[in-house]
Every structure is written in structure tokens, then in C-alpha cells.
Amino acid sequence: MRIPIKRKDIRIMPDPKRVISRFFYAGPERAISILDKIYNLSEHEVEELILPLLQEFSKRHRNITKIFKKNANKLFKTLKKDLSELDQITFYRKLLIGAFFTHEYSIESAAFFNPSIVEDPYQGNLEEGQRRIIISFRAVGEGHISSIVFRSALIDCNNDITVTPSGRYVDEAEIIKNNIYSKKFFFEKANDSHIADETIGLMDQNLPEKFDYRELKEIIDRLKREKNYKDLDKILWLADSYHEINFSLDTDISDRIIYPISEFERKGIEDARFVKFINEDGSYKYYATYTAYDGDVIMPKLLETTDFYNFKVRPLYGEGAKNKNLALFPRKIGGKFAMMSRIDGWNNYIMYSEKINIWNNPMLLQAPQHPWEYIQIGNCGSPIETEHGWLIISHGVGPMRRYCLSASLLDLENPSIEIGRLKEPLLVPNKDEREGYVPNVVYSCGSIINNGELIVPYGLSDYSTSFMTVNIDALLIKLKEDKLSS
């Protein structure tokens, strides 16, 4: 007998009106032709073109003039033109150049799904039983490019959920590349990224043991002048995978988008699993594991933040940091970080590390047991600590490639020991949930316990998002019963 669950009457849909501005470039020949045409316009013609554009698009973007100026500068850098030439033209003509090399991108026009959920850092001004949360989503736009976006929500004393409407604008972050790289770990990821051995050997000869982005770029530029070595640009792409991103303090949480930065992310950043991590001194940070994808190489990465304004981004290393489905435990166990993974694509593994970004020695934790998970199992977010053990929400894939959600329980002190697993799925896609971009899929990247219930946000057929709840005590009892009777 299945445990009764409650589906919430909430459906969060993709919104094609959510747009960001992107640099538009169609090659040097066309760019130079467009520039020549703009230079030949009279000042009156320039004003007649740019003023209506400013009026129209200022309603869709925060500080559209700043965007146009930035993209005009980016064009000149791309064309390797002297920036002083840009400084000598009039303000409106500069904006018009930027406008011709800007386009809008609808970040969630295709899908809005695979959510995770964490407690908001700010819990002030609440009534008893209420809790403020942040939900992350995988947003998918044109070309199936994925990014990470957020919404805030309020849970009341009855665990009813009110999602705050999104803000008016969407903002990308300021990117800061100030990382100091270790040659040893940098080249380990270079091997994982399919960069040619010849290129790795060349860079090994030219780089010091520790280096920053500026040093790396100077060495690559010098080597390019000497010879057209293969894959040098890929070395820079890899360096771009380490960075910090900062959002303006005047942005709403729904305004902030983490969009692919590196070329190794160009096909998207997928399925962030956020967790509130409690340090041994009682302080906390938020971490999220996610998957960067370039169409060929999968690169697991780690986000770190305390406030959801400022994020540190870096790749994860080691034989356990392969494939998708990495999920960090919310505290150290036995003095070490702990992580779940799925390195082979169809079994769950567990691993421990003294460093949060280096993961080796994965140990098999769970294999498919039941027909509805014969194809593969995987975690649906970070484990949740209960007094009875670590609660794992998982997904299983069975006949017709149908995804279901289920649950298992791991020993609190030694989570490599499974002490309970449901024999039946917790959530199966119903007739209202099975249609979408990928049919017959329910999927989550993180859950939370509140007011005696487990709250699970979940994606519907890779298209939209909803929520379900289940009594936590009933779930834990059922987990123990199923293990004892197996």
C-alpha cells in the first residue's frame, strides 16, 4: 500500500516574457559592413533610430543604455579595433552600434523545471509556522540552453505554498575572474575536458605551479603568436570555469540568472542541487552541485554562496566527480564532507573527502531493485537529516522510460549503510503530469521538511513545476517496514 501524498494545486509555468540581452555577432565581414552603414548615417538619422529603441526596450531591461554601451565595446574588442575610435563618436551613435549587436534571449521560453528548495537566509517578520524559502529552477530557452534561476516563496502553518511573482527585469551577474589556479588540479580537469595531450604538455612547460587568469592569458597569447597550437582556446575556456559572480543588491531574487559563462557550459548548466550546509562551528553556507555541458563533455561544478547575491564557481575534481547527479550531504560526517553521485549513470554511489572540491573512491551505495527503477536510479537532491537516518529522495526509471520518485533511508553515522527503501514509488506521473517536452517524467533536485511534512517540488515532464507533500512520520515508518519485510 502506498503512502498517501498530497499534490499541491500549484503549477509554475515557463514564461516567454522573461528575457535577457545578449551580445549578437555574426562574423567580422558582416559586422564591418554594419559599422560602415552606421558611420554613414547623419546624426539626425541616428537619433531617429536610437530614441524609439531606448523608449521601447527600457521597459524590458534595467539600464538598456549600459547594455548597448557594453556591447559596442565588446564588438570593438572582438574586431580588435582601437577603442579610442569608439570614444570619438557621439553618444547616440555609440548606443546605436550597441543596439545592432544586441539581441534578446528568452531564458525560460521552452521549460521551467527540476527545482531544488532551501531555507531563505532571511527569516524575519514571519508568523508562527511560516517559513521563507528559495527555490531554484532549471530554465530552458531557445536552442535548449539551460540556466539557473530563482523564486522566493512562503510556506504557511498548513504547508500551503505561495510563490512570489517574478520581478520585472532579469539580470545577469558581473563576472570576476580572480582565481589562483593550481597546475596539478587544473590539468586534471583539462584531461577530463578532452584537451589534446600535446597542448597540456605545452602549457605544463610554460606555466608556474600557481598562476592567475592574467598570467595564463598572456602565456596563451604569446604561444599563439609563435605557432597555431591546437586547443589553446580550450585552455582559456577551462579557466573561465573558475570565477565569481556578483549580483547588484537592488535585484530581486527572481531577477538573478546564472547563465552559462564558459565555452564548456555553452549547451547549458543543469539541475542545481542546493543545500544549506552547516559548518562544525554552527555557521552555514549554501552549496549547489550542478552539471555544465558543452554538447560533448559533462563537467560537474560547485556553487557557493551565503546570500544568493555573490557566488563562487569552480569545477569538481576526482574519479567520483564524473557524470551527473552529485548531491552534497548538509554537514560533515566523521570529520569529512560526504557526497552522493552516479558515476556510471545507473547506480547510486557515496564518497567522502577532506576537501569539498576533490572526490575520489566512490563506493556503490544503491543499485536498482524494483521494476520501476530497473533502468537507473539517482538522487533527487541532498540527503535530509532526520533522527531516524538520512532521508534520500530518489528517482527511478522503468518501462517506457517513465520516471518516478521514491525514498530510502541511510544510517545516520554511517550513510554507506542503507536501512530502508520503499518497495513502491512515492510519486508516479499522473495523466495531468505526463505530457511535456519529455513525457512521463517527475523529477526533483531537492526537498525540505516543514511542519511535520516533507515538501517536494518537482518537475513535470521537463516542462513545468509543481509541489507535493507527505507526512514525514508516516514516510519514515513505511521505510523501516519495507526494509524489515524485504
Buried (B, 14 or more C-beta within 10 A) or exposed (E): EEBEBEBBEBEBEBBEEBBBBBBBBEEEEEBEEBBEEBEEBEEEEBBEBBEEBBEEBEEBBBEBBEBBBBBBBBBBEBEEBEEEEBEEBEEBBBBBBBBBBBBBBBBBBBBBBBBBBBBBBEEEEBEEEBBBBBBBBBBBBEEEBBBBBBBBBBBBEEBEBEBBEBBEBBBBBEEEBEBEBEBEBBBBBBEBBEBBEEBBEBBEEBBEEEBEBEBBBEBBEEBEEEEEBEBBBBBBBBBBBBBBBEBEEEBBBBBBBBBBBBBBBBBBBBBBBBBBBBEEEEEBBBBBBBBBBBEEBBBBBBBBBEEBBBBBBBBBBBEBBBBBBBBBBBBBBEEBBBBBBBBEEBBBBBBBBEEBBBBEEBEEBBEBEBEBBBBBBBBBBBBBBBEBBBBBBBBBBBEEEBBBBBBBBBBBEEBBEBBBBBBBBBBBBEEEBBEBBBBBBBBBBBBBBBBEBBBBBBBBBBBBBBBBBBBBEBBBBBBBEBBEEE
